[in-house]
Amino acid sequence: MERFLLFLWNSPTLTTWGSFAARALSMLVLPLALRRLDVAETGLWNVLLFIVSLQTAIDLGFTPTFSRLIALAKGHNDEQRIVRLYNNMRRIYTWLSLAAFGLLLLAGTYYLQPFINTLANPKEGWAAWVVVLTVSLVYLQGNRYKAFLEGLNHVPVLRRWEILTGLGTALTNLAVLLAEGGVLGLIATNQFWALVGVWRNRQLAHHLGSTYTRQRLPFDKALFSEVWQIAWRSGLGVLFAFGTAQISVLVFARMMPVATSASFTTGMRLLQIITDFSQAPFYSKLPRLASLFAAKDLGVLMGVARQGMQRSYWAYVLPWMGAGIAGRQALAFIGSNVQFPEPLLWALLGMGGLLQRHGAMHLHLFTISNRVVWHIVSGITGTIFIVAAVIIAPYAGILAQPLATIISCLLFYNAYCAGLSYRFWQLRFWQFERDVFLPPLLLALIYTAYTALTA
């Protein structure tokens, strides 16, 4: 029993799942929020959380780049390089935080105005936005410490602390709603725990990585140039991939009536939680995969990658289908003011997300080689998505968003990313995907086809 408990305590995958599950507990708050908040408040709440998540795109690719480079340096036992990387991170993330604040202040304020004006008390909406803006000044600093800890492969301890702060977020959100608080209270508690997360990651970094953090070095321009050559490709890729997806949600949300917008953004939040949860089996293994690559232990590396991908697909497909089957009845049962998305919309959103999971994981698997092509991949994929959405939107309305995602994946994203991975690791499609991707894909296709035929 003791060995089993230690396995659970130190498992990167299970602790990552625990972290996502703790954050997903906020979804237990969602039913109460959908009853207590009116449609306009729900729409603004969802949109504010989507805007907060956009700071991942403003990261410009530095977080995955630093994590990967630190893991490679650790695999080569190059401690001085880790010290140099950490010292450069301090300066870079300060610049990123200032950039995020400026961008949100200008673009975010303009975008949010019509949402806030629909509230019964617009001052509360503006106050919530001020809270988000203020926290944005330090939000990205948490990513700096997170990248450092993940690169050193301290994933389990980082995730265990994330479980505690996730529980804190869920419980305080629940307390706000029970006290009949509104959007301002929910955003304030969410952003408070974001600040706690930054402080927590800083303490962990200085404790677990004290060998590297206690040494202060001046800003290394040569190292920054080396990192930037990798990071800008990753950053541009994230901007086109994640940024395009999130911005498209915000664009469609602004174009639709308030009730439809609230339903759509609520559905997207549910799908994002499912996506985050499903990433754990594979993404939690990336630091270990980078270390195995540096050590040239390719047999173990491929076994770990296959297992992580397979579990990730099933962790996505089953919750997505379950929500599609029971979501509408569940919201009706609790007396929600917001409806679950239409079945066909939900099915297409989920199918697009599954295709994105396949392409993204193969892209990450290829990027372990430190050959970064995210800017090419996501640039072309994003362009196809935008063109398809513009063409389809006049005829399909909100369905244009998931249809454009599926089209961009089928025309380019999946074939290109998987092709890179197959060639570099010398894999064959049928041999690799037969037990990994094809079974969950087949089940997803059956569910989507049945939904379309019965819609």
C-alpha positions as CSV (number, residue, x, y, z in Angstrom):
1,M,0.0,0.0,0.0
2,E,2.8,2.4,0.9
3,R,4.5,1.8,-2.5
4,F,1.2,2.4,-4.3
5,L,0.6,5.7,-2.4
6,L,4.2,6.8,-3.2
7,F,3.5,6.0,-6.9
8,L,0.4,8.2,-6.8
9,W,2.2,10.9,-5.0
10,N,5.1,11.0,-7.5
11,S,3.3,10.2,-10.7
12,P,3.5,13.2,-13.2
13,T,0.4,12.0,-15.1
14,L,-1.8,11.4,-12.0
15,T,-0.7,14.6,-10.2
16,T,-1.3,16.5,-13.5
17,W,-4.8,14.9,-13.7
18,G,-5.3,15.9,-10.1
19,S,-4.4,19.5,-10.9
20,F,-6.8,19.6,-13.8
21,A,-9.5,17.9,-11.7
22,A,-9.1,20.4,-8.9
23,R,-9.4,23.3,-11.4
24,A,-12.3,21.5,-13.0
25,L,-14.1,21.6,-9.7
26,S,-14.9,25.1,-10.7
27,M,-17.3,23.5,-13.0
28,L,-19.3,22.3,-10.0
29,V,-19.7,26.0,-9.3
30,L,-20.9,26.5,-12.9
31,P,-24.4,25.0,-12.3
32,L,-25.0,27.4,-9.4
33,A,-23.6,30.3,-11.4
34,L,-25.9,29.5,-14.3
35,R,-28.8,29.7,-11.8
36,R,-27.7,32.8,-9.9
37,L,-26.3,34.9,-12.8
38,D,-28.4,36.3,-15.5
39,V,-27.5,35.7,-19.2
40,A,-25.6,39.0,-19.6
41,E,-23.5,38.3,-16.5
42,T,-22.8,34.7,-17.5
43,G,-21.6,35.9,-21.0
44,L,-19.3,38.5,-19.5
45,W,-17.9,36.1,-17.0
46,N,-17.1,33.5,-19.7
47,V,-15.5,36.2,-22.0
48,L,-13.3,37.6,-19.2
49,L,-12.0,34.1,-18.5
50,F,-11.3,33.6,-22.2
51,I,-9.4,36.9,-22.3
52,V,-7.3,35.8,-19.3
53,S,-6.4,32.5,-21.1
54,L,-5.2,34.6,-24.1
55,Q,-2.1,35.5,-22.1
56,T,-0.8,32.1,-23.1
57,A,-0.4,33.5,-26.6
58,I,1.3,36.7,-25.3
59,D,3.9,34.3,-23.8
60,L,5.4,34.3,-27.3
61,G,6.6,30.7,-26.9
62,F,9.1,31.3,-24.2
63,T,7.6,28.9,-21.6
64,P,7.7,25.7,-23.7
65,T,11.1,26.8,-25.1
66,F,12.7,27.4,-21.7
67,S,11.2,24.2,-20.3
68,R,12.6,22.2,-23.1
69,L,16.0,23.8,-23.0
70,I,16.3,23.4,-19.3
71,A,15.3,19.7,-19.6
72,L,18.0,19.2,-22.3
73,A,20.6,21.0,-20.2
74,K,19.7,18.8,-17.3
75,G,19.9,15.7,-19.5
76,H,23.5,16.8,-20.4
77,N,24.3,17.7,-16.7
78,D,25.1,21.2,-17.8
79,E,24.3,23.1,-14.6
80,Q,25.9,26.4,-15.6
81,R,23.7,26.6,-18.7
82,I,20.6,26.1,-16.4
83,V,21.8,29.1,-14.3
84,R,22.2,31.2,-17.4
85,L,18.8,30.3,-18.7
86,Y,17.1,31.1,-15.4
87,N,18.7,34.5,-15.1
88,N,17.6,35.4,-18.6
89,M,14.1,34.3,-17.8
90,R,13.8,36.9,-15.0
91,R,14.3,39.8,-17.4
92,I,12.3,38.3,-20.3
93,Y,9.2,37.6,-18.3
94,T,9.1,41.1,-16.9
95,W,9.0,42.5,-20.4
96,L,6.3,40.0,-21.3
97,S,4.1,41.1,-18.3
98,L,4.3,44.7,-19.4
99,A,3.4,43.8,-23.0
100,A,0.4,41.8,-21.8
101,F,-0.8,44.7,-19.7
102,G,-0.5,47.2,-22.6
103,L,-2.3,44.9,-25.1
104,L,-5.1,44.0,-22.7
105,L,-5.6,47.7,-21.8
106,L,-6.1,48.8,-25.4
107,A,-7.7,45.9,-27.2
108,G,-9.5,44.3,-24.3
109,T,-11.2,47.5,-23.1
110,Y,-12.5,48.2,-26.6
111,Y,-13.8,44.6,-27.0
112,L,-15.5,44.4,-23.7
113,Q,-17.5,47.6,-23.8
114,P,-20.7,46.1,-25.4
115,F,-20.7,43.2,-23.0
116,I,-20.4,45.4,-20.0
117,N,-23.0,47.8,-21.2
118,T,-25.6,45.0,-21.2
119,L,-25.3,44.5,-17.5
120,A,-27.8,45.9,-15.0
121,N,-24.8,47.4,-13.2
122,P,-22.0,48.3,-15.7
123,K,-19.7,49.6,-12.9
124,E,-19.4,46.1,-11.6
125,G,-18.3,44.9,-15.0
126,W,-15.7,47.6,-15.4
127,A,-14.4,46.9,-11.9
128,A,-14.0,43.2,-12.8
129,W,-12.0,44.3,-15.9
130,V,-9.7,46.5,-13.7
131,V,-9.0,43.4,-11.5
132,V,-8.0,41.4,-14.6
133,L,-5.8,44.2,-15.9
134,T,-4.0,44.6,-12.6
135,V,-3.2,40.9,-12.1
136,S,-2.0,40.7,-15.7
137,L,1.1,42.7,-14.6
138,V,2.4,39.7,-12.6
139,Y,0.4,36.8,-14.2
140,L,3.1,35.7,-16.7
141,Q,5.7,35.6,-13.9
142,G,4.1,32.4,-12.8
143,N,4.8,30.9,-16.2
144,R,8.5,31.7,-15.7
145,Y,8.7,29.6,-12.5
146,K,6.5,26.9,-14.0
147,A,8.8,26.5,-17.0
148,F,11.8,26.3,-14.7
149,L,10.2,23.6,-12.5
150,E,8.9,21.5,-15.4
151,G,12.3,21.7,-17.1
152,L,13.9,20.3,-14.0
153,N,11.2,17.6,-14.0
154,H,9.6,18.7,-10.7
155,V,6.2,18.1,-12.3
156,P,4.6,16.1,-9.5
157,V,5.3,18.6,-6.7
158,L,4.2,21.5,-8.9
159,R,1.0,19.7,-9.7
160,R,0.3,18.8,-6.0
161,W,0.4,22.5,-5.1
162,E,-1.8,23.3,-8.1
163,I,-4.4,20.9,-6.7
164,L,-4.5,22.9,-3.5
165,T,-4.9,26.2,-5.2
166,G,-7.5,24.7,-7.6
167,L,-9.5,23.6,-4.6
168,G,-9.1,27.1,-3.1
169,T,-10.4,28.7,-6.3
170,A,-13.5,26.4,-6.5
171,L,-14.4,26.8,-2.8
172,T,-14.1,30.6,-2.8
173,N,-16.1,30.8,-6.0
174,L,-18.8,28.7,-4.4
175,A,-18.7,31.0,-1.3
176,V,-19.1,34.1,-3.6
177,L,-22.2,32.6,-5.2
178,L,-23.7,31.4,-2.0
179,A,-23.3,35.0,-0.7
180,E,-25.1,36.1,-3.9
181,G,-22.0,37.7,-5.4
182,G,-21.8,38.6,-9.0
183,V,-19.3,38.7,-11.8
184,L,-16.9,41.0,-9.8
185,G,-16.7,38.6,-6.9
186,L,-16.1,35.6,-9.2
187,I,-13.4,37.4,-11.1
188,A,-11.8,38.8,-8.0
189,T,-11.5,35.3,-6.4
190,N,-10.2,33.8,-9.6
191,Q,-7.5,36.4,-10.0
192,F,-6.6,36.3,-6.3
193,W,-5.8,32.6,-6.6
194,A,-3.8,33.4,-9.8
195,L,-1.6,35.7,-7.7
196,V,-1.3,32.9,-5.1
197,G,-0.2,30.6,-7.9
198,V,2.6,33.0,-9.0
199,W,3.8,33.3,-5.4
200,R,3.6,29.5,-4.9
201,N,5.6,28.8,-8.1
202,R,8.2,31.3,-7.0
203,Q,8.6,29.7,-3.6
204,L,8.9,26.2,-5.2
205,A,11.4,27.4,-7.8
206,H,13.7,29.0,-5.1
207,H,13.4,25.9,-2.9
208,L,13.7,23.1,-5.3
209,G,16.1,24.9,-7.7
210,S,18.1,26.8,-5.2
211,T,21.3,25.6,-6.8
212,Y,20.5,27.7,-9.9
213,T,18.3,30.5,-8.6
214,R,20.7,31.8,-5.9
215,Q,23.3,32.7,-8.5
216,R,22.8,36.1,-10.1
217,L,24.2,36.8,-13.6
218,P,23.7,39.8,-15.9
219,F,21.4,39.5,-18.9
220,D,23.1,37.3,-21.5
221,K,22.4,38.8,-24.9
222,A,24.0,35.9,-26.8
223,L,21.9,33.4,-24.9
224,F,18.8,35.5,-25.5
225,S,19.5,35.5,-29.2
226,E,19.8,31.7,-29.2
227,V,16.6,31.3,-27.2
228,W,14.8,33.8,-29.4
229,Q,15.6,31.9,-32.6
230,I,13.6,29.0,-31.1
231,A,11.0,30.9,-29.1
232,W,9.7,33.2,-31.8
233,R,8.8,30.2,-33.9
234,S,7.0,28.6,-31.0
235,G,5.4,31.9,-30.1
236,L,4.1,32.6,-33.5
237,G,2.7,29.1,-33.6
238,V,0.9,29.5,-30.3
239,L,-0.4,32.9,-31.5
240,F,-1.9,31.4,-34.7
241,A,-3.1,28.2,-33.1
242,F,-4.3,29.0,-29.6
243,G,-4.7,32.7,-30.2
244,T,-6.7,32.2,-33.4
245,A,-9.0,29.7,-31.7
246,Q,-9.6,31.9,-28.6
247,I,-10.0,35.1,-30.6
248,S,-12.4,33.4,-33.0
249,V,-14.5,32.4,-29.9
250,L,-14.5,36.1,-28.8
251,V,-15.4,37.3,-32.3
252,F,-18.3,35.0,-32.7
253,A,-19.4,35.7,-29.1
254,R,-19.5,39.4,-29.9
255,M,-21.5,38.9,-33.1
256,M,-24.3,36.8,-31.6
257,P,-27.3,37.8,-29.4
258,V,-26.7,37.7,-25.7
259,A,-28.4,34.4,-25.0
260,T,-26.8,32.6,-27.9
261,S,-23.4,34.1,-26.9
262,A,-23.7,32.9,-23.3
263,S,-24.6,29.4,-24.5
264,F,-21.7,29.2,-26.9
265,T,-19.1,30.5,-24.5
266,T,-20.3,28.2,-21.7
267,G,-20.0,25.3,-24.1
268,M,-16.5,26.4,-25.1
269,R,-15.5,26.6,-21.4
270,L,-16.7,23.1,-20.9
271,L,-14.7,21.8,-23.9
272,Q,-11.6,23.7,-22.8
273,I,-11.7,22.0,-19.4
274,I,-12.1,18.6,-21.1
275,T,-9.2,19.5,-23.4
276,D,-7.0,20.6,-20.5
277,F,-7.8,17.4,-18.6
278,S,-7.0,15.2,-21.6
279,Q,-3.6,16.8,-22.1
280,A,-2.2,15.4,-18.8
281,P,-1.1,11.9,-19.9
282,F,1.1,13.2,-22.7
283,Y,2.1,16.8,-21.8
284,S,3.2,15.8,-18.3
285,K,5.7,13.5,-19.9
286,L,7.4,16.1,-22.1
287,P,10.2,17.0,-19.7
288,R,11.0,13.3,-19.3
289,L,10.8,12.7,-23.1
290,A,13.3,15.6,-23.6
291,S,15.7,14.0,-21.1
292,L,15.3,10.6,-22.7
293,F,16.1,12.1,-26.1
294,A,19.2,13.8,-24.6
295,A,20.3,10.4,-23.2
296,K,19.5,8.7,-26.5
297,D,17.2,6.2,-24.8
298,L,14.8,6.2,-27.8
299,G,13.1,2.8,-27.1
300,V,11.8,4.0,-23.8
301,L,11.0,7.4,-25.2
302,M,8.7,6.0,-27.9
303,G,7.0,3.7,-25.4
304,V,6.2,6.6,-23.0
305,A,5.0,8.7,-25.9
306,R,2.6,6.0,-27.3
307,Q,1.1,5.4,-23.9
308,G,0.7,9.1,-23.2
309,M,-1.0,9.8,-26.5
310,Q,-3.4,6.8,-26.2
311,R,-4.5,7.8,-22.8
312,S,-4.9,11.5,-23.8
313,Y,-7.3,10.6,-26.7
314,W,-9.5,8.5,-24.5
315,A,-9.5,11.2,-21.7
316,Y,-10.8,13.6,-24.3
317,V,-13.4,11.5,-26.3
318,L,-15.2,10.0,-23.4
319,P,-16.0,13.2,-21.4
320,W,-16.8,15.1,-24.6
321,M,-19.4,12.4,-25.6
322,G,-20.7,12.1,-22.1
323,A,-21.3,15.9,-21.9
324,G,-23.0,15.8,-25.3
325,I,-25.4,13.1,-24.1
326,A,-26.3,14.5,-20.7
327,G,-25.4,18.2,-20.9
328,R,-28.8,19.5,-22.0
329,Q,-30.8,17.5,-19.5
330,A,-28.4,18.4,-16.7
331,L,-28.7,22.2,-17.3
332,A,-32.5,21.9,-17.6
333,F,-32.6,19.9,-14.3
334,I,-30.7,22.6,-12.4
335,G,-32.9,25.4,-13.8
336,S,-30.0,27.1,-15.7
337,N,-30.6,30.5,-17.3
338,V,-28.2,29.4,-20.1
339,Q,-28.8,26.6,-22.4
340,F,-26.3,23.8,-23.4
341,P,-25.1,24.3,-27.0
342,E,-27.1,22.6,-29.8
343,P,-26.1,18.9,-30.3
344,L,-24.6,19.4,-33.7
345,L,-22.6,22.4,-32.6
346,W,-21.2,20.5,-29.6
347,A,-20.4,17.4,-31.8
348,L,-18.5,19.4,-34.4
349,L,-16.7,21.4,-31.7
350,G,-15.5,18.2,-30.1
351,M,-14.5,16.6,-33.4
352,G,-12.4,19.6,-34.2
353,G,-10.8,19.5,-30.8
354,L,-9.9,15.8,-31.3
355,L,-8.2,16.5,-34.6
356,Q,-6.3,19.3,-33.0
357,R,-5.1,17.0,-30.2
358,H,-3.7,14.5,-32.7
359,G,-1.8,17.2,-34.6
360,A,-0.6,19.0,-31.5
361,M,0.8,15.9,-29.8
362,H,2.7,14.8,-32.9
363,L,4.1,18.4,-33.2
364,H,5.3,18.3,-29.6
365,L,6.8,14.9,-30.2
366,F,8.7,16.2,-33.2
367,T,9.7,19.4,-31.3
368,I,11.6,17.3,-28.7
369,S,14.3,17.2,-31.4
370,N,14.6,21.0,-30.8
371,R,13.6,21.6,-34.4
372,V,10.8,24.2,-34.1
373,V,8.4,24.6,-37.0
374,W,5.4,25.9,-35.1
375,H,5.4,29.2,-36.9
376,I,5.0,27.4,-40.3
377,V,2.5,24.8,-39.0
378,S,0.2,27.2,-37.2
379,G,0.6,30.1,-39.7
380,I,-0.7,28.0,-42.5
381,T,-3.3,26.3,-40.4
382,G,-4.5,29.6,-39.0
383,T,-4.8,31.1,-42.5
384,I,-6.9,28.2,-43.7
385,F,-9.1,28.5,-40.6
386,I,-9.7,32.2,-41.1
387,V,-10.4,31.9,-44.9
388,A,-12.8,28.9,-44.3
389,A,-14.6,30.7,-41.4
390,V,-15.1,33.8,-43.5
391,I,-16.5,31.8,-46.4
392,I,-18.7,29.5,-44.3
393,A,-20.1,32.0,-41.7
394,P,-22.8,33.6,-44.0
395,Y,-24.3,30.2,-44.6
396,A,-23.6,28.2,-41.4
397,G,-23.6,30.9,-38.7
398,I,-21.9,29.7,-35.5
399,L,-21.2,26.3,-37.0
400,A,-18.6,28.0,-39.1
401,Q,-16.2,28.0,-36.1
402,P,-15.9,24.3,-35.7
403,L,-16.3,23.5,-39.4
404,A,-13.4,25.9,-40.1
405,T,-11.3,24.1,-37.5
406,I,-12.0,20.7,-39.0
407,I,-11.2,21.9,-42.5
408,S,-7.9,23.4,-41.4
409,C,-7.0,20.2,-39.7
410,L,-7.9,17.9,-42.5
411,L,-6.3,20.1,-45.3
412,F,-3.0,20.6,-43.5
413,Y,-2.5,20.4,-39.8
414,N,-2.8,16.7,-39.1
415,A,-1.0,15.4,-42.1
416,Y,1.9,17.8,-41.8
417,C,2.4,17.4,-38.0
418,A,2.1,13.7,-38.0
419,G,4.3,13.4,-41.2
420,L,7.1,15.3,-39.4
421,S,6.8,13.0,-36.4
422,Y,6.7,9.8,-38.5
423,R,9.7,10.8,-40.6
424,F,11.9,11.9,-37.7
425,W,11.2,9.0,-35.4
426,Q,11.0,6.5,-38.4
427,L,7.4,5.5,-37.7
428,R,4.7,4.0,-39.9
429,F,1.1,5.3,-39.7
430,W,-0.7,2.0,-39.4
431,Q,1.9,0.5,-37.0
432,F,1.8,3.5,-34.7
433,E,-1.8,4.7,-34.9
434,R,-3.6,1.4,-35.1
435,D,-4.0,1.1,-31.3
436,V,-3.3,4.7,-30.4
437,F,-5.5,7.1,-32.4
438,L,-7.8,5.1,-34.7
439,P,-10.0,3.5,-32.0
440,P,-11.0,6.8,-30.3
441,L,-11.3,8.5,-33.7
442,L,-13.7,5.8,-35.0
443,L,-15.9,6.2,-31.9
444,A,-15.9,10.0,-32.3
445,L,-16.9,9.7,-36.0
446,I,-19.8,7.4,-35.1
447,Y,-21.0,9.8,-32.4
448,T,-20.7,12.8,-34.7
449,A,-22.4,11.1,-37.6
450,Y,-25.3,10.0,-35.4
451,T,-25.7,13.5,-34.0
452,A,-25.8,15.0,-37.5
453,L,-28.3,12.5,-38.8
454,T,-30.7,13.0,-35.8
455,A,-30.3,16.8,-35.5
